[in-house]
Amino acid sequence: MGKMKTLSAQQAADLENIRVIKQADNPNKREAFAIPLSTLVNVWRAKFGDVWVDVSELEDEFWLDASSRLHRNKLMEEVEFRESNTPWARLKEDA
């Protein structure tokens, strides 16, 4: 049998970081992607209502993921003002 190579502490830490990153990129491990889309619409509406939201100010990972998912499913309308290039979004009326 072949010899098992022993990893240095740095190599082990690097492997753990890669595992964590891969896990974070798994949509099944991120709540905004794991819940049903209809639930996500209801949660967004409960949090923000029908007002325009400055997407650049979303800091919480859940709301960033939610915004991304809702946009990709064409459930959001968006506007950018020429003066600021700030994206604002809100749920479409029929979402």
Secondary structure, 3 states (H helix, E strand, C coil): CCCCCCCCHHHHHHHHHHHHHHHHCCHHHCHHHHCCHHHHHHHHHHHHCCCCEEHHHCCCHHHHHHHHHHHHCCCEEEEECCCCCCEEEEECCCC
